[in-house]
Amino acid sequence: MGLTDFLAKVTDPYERQARLYPALLAGLPLIVAATILYGSNSVITAASTVAASCGGLYLLANIARERGRRLEPILYEAWGGKPTTQLLRHRDRNIESPTKRRYHGFLSRTVSLQFPSETEEESNPVTADEIYQSAVRWLLNHTRDKSKHKMIFDENIAYGFRRNAYGLKTIGIGICLATSSWILISEGIIGVEKSGDILVNLARFSTAANISLVVSATMLLTWVSYFTEKTVRNAAFTYAETLLRACDKV
């Protein structure tokens, strides 16, 4: 049974895209190297198949989820609060004042909470944030229908994917470096002579080794340059704005 068959078993889009895919990306250099260098009938490939059949994919998805969730409070603190809470604050200027007043009015009426004025928010920001978070919790619970709120669901997946991948960043980088070292040494491209001198044999570069190294280098660049706090923040605030727009539809 191939990877495609395993992925087909993960039918929930969020589970598959936001949790499983980041974990698979982290292991991609190792998967490619094992398959290309040793073939689909290798012991490594067989062991991977057995592991996946015994819940390996579910474990990978949960590792990605756990690392992402542990990272989230740290990010919120660095950003100055949850994105939805920030966007509802009077002092935040990402959403224009008339739109924000409309959101406040809708949530205040619907959730039966008295939203703070600008002065009240300034004098007691902690209480104000608790009111905003309570209202957002209600909004989340009433926008879970994927068919009615597909855009919210899609943005949530995008945020979850970036957050969980960012949580796996150190693991992903480590696998890229370890896989590259393994290829260079096992294929005899780099060796150590008895004298201790490092020997580089470029003639040992095979097509399989080249492909594996390119995949590892590409993923290393991706982990370093794309999965950053900035890209996670962009996705988080895009999701938050999309969620708040539901105030005009719910």
Buried (B, 14 or more C-beta within 10 A) or exposed (E): EEBEEBBEEBEEEBBBBBBBBBBBBBBBBBBBBBBBBBEEEEEBBEEBBEEBEEEBBBEBBBBBBEBBEEBBEEBBEEBEBBBBBBBBBBEBEEBEEEEBEBBBEBBBEBBEBEBBEEEBBEEEBEEBBEBBBEBBEBBBEBBEEEEEBEEBBBBBBBBBBBBBBBBBBEBBBEBBEEBBEBBBEEBBBBBEEEEEEEEEEEEEBBEBBEBBBEBBEEBBEBBEEEBBBEBBBBBBBBBBBBBBBBBEEB
